[in-house]
Amino acid sequence: MSENTPIEQHKDIPVYNTEEWMYEDFKIGQKDRSIRRTISEGEAMLFNGLVLDMHPYVGDQVFAEEDGLFGKRLVAGAMVFSLGLGLMANNNVNTFSYGYDKLRFIKPVFIDDTIYTVRTHLNKIPKYNEMGLITVSYEVYKHPGELVLYCEHLQTVKYRNPENFKK
């Protein structure tokens, strides 16, 4: 390729909304809070349709009002999980999801509730020759501060200096 092509001209421009922190940069105890977001009926029903979840508590207004425990429709727990983690999603090019532990739906979330997430760095341990394992917690709250979901995310993260972690 010629040095004058757009791809060559743009290759050194940082990619928007990405991070490049490494295992060594991870600070135990660090907390970060997301922006808030309100969950609308339209997006809740779209999510229910995409995942084929039409349980009466999430998809039937009459049931929710007349026979349901809460008197109104719930947002599917899987959607609260997805949105809550998405609010804190970092596009770290050195991090890979290893799994989730301790997922708990603590309180109900309803259509038109506003949520936000607090991420806490919990732990890190050397794991592989090129990557360590970090654990962060996600606490999803609904306004004005009621905890509705908790989980722990395990991620492998590349070492900056792998030679420091050889077994």
KAWO-V386674 format. One record per residue. N is the residue number from 1. RES is the residue in one small letter. BURIAL is 1 if it has 24 or more other ideal C-beta (glycine too) atoms within 12 Angstrom, else 0. Layout:
N	RES	BURIAL
N	RES	BURIAL
This chain:
1	m	0
2	s	0
3	e	0
4	n	0
5	t	0
6	p	0
7	i	0
8	e	0
9	q	0
10	h	0
11	k	0
12	d	0
13	i	0
14	p	0
15	v	0
16	y	0
17	n	0
18	t	0
19	e	0
20	e	0
21	w	1
22	m	1
23	y	1
24	e	0
25	d	0
26	f	1
27	k	0
28	i	0
29	g	0
30	q	0
31	k	0
32	d	0
33	r	0
34	s	1
35	i	0
36	r	0
37	r	1
38	t	0
39	i	1
40	s	0
41	e	0
42	g	0
43	e	0
44	a	1
45	m	0
46	l	0
47	f	1
48	n	1
49	g	0
50	l	0
51	v	0
52	l	0
53	d	0
54	m	0
55	h	0
56	p	0
57	y	1
58	v	1
59	g	1
60	d	0
61	q	0
62	v	0
63	f	0
64	a	1
65	e	0
66	e	0
67	d	0
68	g	0
69	l	0
70	f	0
71	g	0
72	k	1
73	r	1
74	l	1
75	v	1
76	a	1
77	g	1
78	a	1
79	m	1
80	v	1
81	f	1
82	s	1
83	l	1
84	g	1
85	l	1
86	g	1
87	l	1
88	m	1
89	a	1
90	n	1
91	n	0
92	n	1
93	v	0
94	n	1
95	t	1
96	f	0
97	s	0
98	y	0
99	g	0
100	y	0
101	d	0
102	k	0
103	l	0
104	r	0
105	f	0
106	i	0
107	k	0
108	p	1
109	v	1
110	f	1
111	i	1
112	d	0
113	d	1
114	t	1
115	i	1
116	y	1
117	t	1
118	v	1
119	r	1
120	t	1
121	h	1
122	l	1
123	n	0
124	k	1
125	i	0
126	p	1
127	k	1
128	y	0
129	n	0
130	e	0
131	m	1
132	g	1
133	l	1
134	i	1
135	t	1
136	v	1
137	s	1
138	y	1
139	e	1
140	v	1
141	y	1
142	k	1
143	h	0
144	p	0
145	g	0
146	e	0
147	l	1
148	v	1
149	l	1
150	y	1
151	c	1
152	e	1
153	h	1
154	l	1
155	q	1
156	t	1
157	v	1
158	k	1
159	y	1
160	r	0
161	n	0
162	p	0
163	e	0
164	n	0
165	f	0
166	k	0
167	k	0
